[in-house]
Amino acid sequence: MIYKFKEFKDEPLLINHLNMGGKNPKGEEINVTSRYFTRNGKPWIGVMGAVSYTHLRAHETDSYLVCRLLLEKKKKRKK
């Protein structure tokens, strides 16, 4: 059997398209692109998979989600 795969299209990198991110009092900056989170302008955490918004609690917004992702990364680093 022969399988035919769709041609891979490298989509352009979207920067600040979600209007999320910012600087903390120390001046460290976190932003979001379509492929990864950036920290001080450098790729930091890859964006992969999908998030089902049905699994979020009613009060959680996109900014809560980013905080949860960052906390999970921090927990994994401590192990």
C-alpha positions, 0 to 999 in steps of 0.5 A, a space after each residue: 500500500 502506498 501512502 500519500 502525505 499532504 505537502 508541508 507548508 511552513 506557515 509564517 511566524 506570527 508575533 504578538 498576534 494574541 496580544 499577550 505578554 509583557 514585562 515584570 518589574 525586573 524588566 524581563 519580557 515574556 511574549 507569545 508567537 505562533 510557535 513558542 513563548 519568548 523570554 527577553 526576545 529569545 525562544 523559550 517554551 515551544 507551543 505544541 499540541 492543542 488546548 481544549 477550552 472545555 477543560 478550563 474552569 469558567 474563570 480562566 482566561 487566556 492569561 490564566 492559561 499562560 500562567 498555568 503553563 509557566 507554573 507547570 514548566 517551573 514544577 518540572 524543572 524542580 524535579 
